[in-house]
Amino acid sequence: MNMTLFNKYLLPGFIFQSLIIGGGYGTGRELVEFFLSEGPVYGLINMAVATIIWSLVLAVCFEFSRIGSHFEYRSFLKDLLGKSWIAYEYLYLVGLVLVVSVMGSAAGEIFSEIFGVKEIVGVIIMMALVGLIVFYGTQLVEKVLSIWSIFLYAAFITMFVLVFKIFNNEISAAFSLTIRWAKLGHGRYKICCI
């Protein structure tokens, strides 16, 4: 299998990042609930812990795939979960419906705020785009999620620069508050829920 540097090392991370951010943290509400409720210092520490956990899970999955020569989803799940792989599929389908519903709702709300139309218009556009992309297969999904990741990084960098430029004093003041390390246990509990 002749894989380029991009396909071998970058694409899996881009796809994983797009799925996690889009499916789990797309609205921003989750960041506030799980990471920032105890302040910025705890938020950054908890984000670092979550990043390490996600990285370890992804690395273990990649290694399991490599050792078992699993190059597609079904054989990976059958080897990982045994006979209970079908139960996971049903639960995954329920989760998929929930994630797409949340993303559709968020897209409708954002579309409504930006363009001043009914929310259902944004929901229909988002669902149609998802259906169209999935209809044309894996290669298009990979391209779209890779391009999306690049735009996401560009947006994060732009936002970082602007926020630090505009709110530098407020950020410094928030980070200078006294840290109560005992509260980190609560954050770790929330991370386990992720």
C-alpha positions in Angstrom: 0.0 0.0 0.0 1.7 3.2 -1.2 0.7 5.9 1.2 2.0 9.5 1.1 3.1 11.3 4.2 -0.2 13.1 4.3 -2.3 10.0 4.1 -0.2 8.0 6.5 0.5 10.5 9.3 -1.8 13.6 8.9 -5.1 12.3 7.5 -6.0 10.0 10.4 -5.4 12.8 12.9 -7.4 15.3 10.8 -10.3 12.9 10.5 -10.3 12.1 14.2 -10.0 15.8 15.1 -13.0 16.6 12.8 -15.1 13.9 14.3 -14.3 14.8 17.9 -14.7 18.6 17.5 -17.7 18.3 15.1 -19.5 15.6 17.0 -18.5 16.4 20.6 -17.4 20.0 20.9 -19.0 21.7 17.9 -21.3 24.0 19.8 -18.8 25.1 22.5 -21.3 24.3 25.2 -19.3 21.2 26.1 -16.1 23.2 26.6 -17.8 25.5 29.1 -19.5 22.6 30.9 -16.5 20.2 31.1 -13.5 22.4 31.1 -14.1 26.0 31.9 -16.6 25.9 34.7 -13.8 26.1 37.3 -11.9 28.9 35.6 -9.2 29.2 33.0 -6.3 27.5 34.8 -8.4 24.4 35.7 -9.8 24.6 32.1 -6.4 24.4 30.5 -5.2 21.6 32.9 -8.4 19.6 32.2 -8.0 20.2 28.5 -4.5 18.9 28.6 -5.6 15.8 30.5 -8.4 15.2 28.0 -6.0 15.6 25.1 -3.6 13.1 26.6 -6.5 10.6 27.1 -7.8 11.1 23.5 -4.3 10.7 22.2 -3.7 7.5 24.1 -7.0 6.0 23.0 -6.3 6.9 19.3 -2.7 5.5 19.5 -4.0 2.2 21.1 -6.7 1.9 18.4 -4.1 2.5 15.6 -1.7 -0.1 17.1 -4.5 -2.6 17.5 -5.4 -2.0 13.9 -1.8 -2.5 12.8 -1.2 -5.6 14.8 -4.5 -7.2 13.7 -4.2 -6.0 10.1 -7.5 -4.3 10.3 -7.9 -1.9 7.5 -11.6 -1.4 7.7 -14.1 -0.8 10.5 -16.0 -4.1 10.8 -13.0 -6.4 11.3 -11.6 -4.0 13.8 -14.8 -4.0 15.9 -15.3 -7.8 15.6 -11.7 -8.4 16.8 -12.0 -5.8 19.6 -15.5 -6.6 20.9 -16.0 -10.2 19.9 -19.7 -11.2 19.6 -20.9 -8.0 21.2 -19.8 -5.9 18.2 -23.3 -5.9 16.9 -24.6 -4.3 20.1 -22.0 -1.6 19.8 -23.2 -1.0 16.2 -26.8 -0.4 17.5 -25.6 1.9 20.2 -23.3 3.7 17.7 -26.3 4.2 15.4 -28.2 5.8 18.3 -25.2 8.1 19.1 -24.9 9.0 15.4 -28.5 10.1 15.2 -28.0 12.2 18.4 -24.8 13.8 17.1 -26.3 14.6 13.7 -29.4 16.0 15.4 -27.3 18.3 17.7 -25.2 19.4 14.8 -28.2 20.0 12.6 -29.8 22.1 15.4 -26.6 24.1 15.9 -26.3 24.6 12.2 -29.9 25.8 12.0 -29.4 28.2 14.8 -26.1 29.6 13.4 -27.6 29.9 9.9 -30.7 31.7 11.4 -28.5 34.2 13.3 -26.2 35.0 10.4 -28.8 35.1 7.5 -32.0 36.0 9.4 -34.0 33.0 8.0 -35.9 30.2 9.8 -33.8 27.6 11.6 -35.2 24.8 9.6 -33.4 26.2 6.5 -30.0 25.8 8.1 -31.0 22.3 9.4 -32.1 21.2 5.9 -28.9 22.6 4.2 -26.6 20.9 6.8 -28.4 17.5 6.5 -28.4 17.7 2.7 -24.7 18.5 2.7 -23.9 15.6 5.0 -26.0 13.3 2.9 -24.4 14.4 -0.3 -20.9 14.1 1.0 -21.6 10.6 2.4 -23.3 9.6 -0.9 -20.1 10.2 -2.8 -18.0 8.0 -0.6 -15.0 7.7 1.7 -12.6 9.7 -0.5 -14.8 12.8 -0.5 -15.4 12.5 3.3 -11.6 12.4 3.8 -11.0 15.4 1.5 -13.8 17.4 3.2 -12.7 16.6 6.7 -9.0 17.4 5.8 -9.9 20.7 4.3 -12.2 21.4 7.2 -9.3 20.7 9.6 -7.1 23.2 7.8 -9.9 25.9 8.0 -10.4 25.0 11.7 -6.7 25.5 12.5 -6.8 28.8 10.6 -9.9 29.9 12.5 -8.3 28.9 15.9 -5.1 30.7 15.2 -7.0 33.8 14.0 -9.2 33.7 17.1 -6.3 33.2 19.4 -4.4 36.2 18.0 -7.5 38.5 18.1 -8.6 37.4 21.5 -5.1 37.9 23.0 -4.8 41.2 21.3 -8.1 42.6 22.4 -8.5 41.0 25.8 -4.9 40.7 27.0 -5.4 42.4 30.3 -8.5 40.4 31.2 -6.8 37.2 30.3 -3.8 38.0 32.5 -6.1 38.9 35.4 -8.0 35.7 35.1 -4.8 33.6 35.1 -3.4 35.5 38.1 -6.2 34.3 40.4 -5.2 31.9 43.2 -5.3 28.3 42.2 -7.0 25.9 44.5 -5.6 22.5 43.5 -8.3 20.6 45.4 -10.9 21.5 42.8 -9.0 19.5 40.1 -10.6 16.3 41.3 -14.0 17.6 40.2 -12.5 18.3 36.7 -11.0 14.9 36.5 -14.4 13.4 37.3 -16.0 15.4 34.5 -13.2 14.3 32.1 -14.0 10.6 32.9 -17.6 11.4 31.7 -16.3 12.5 28.3 
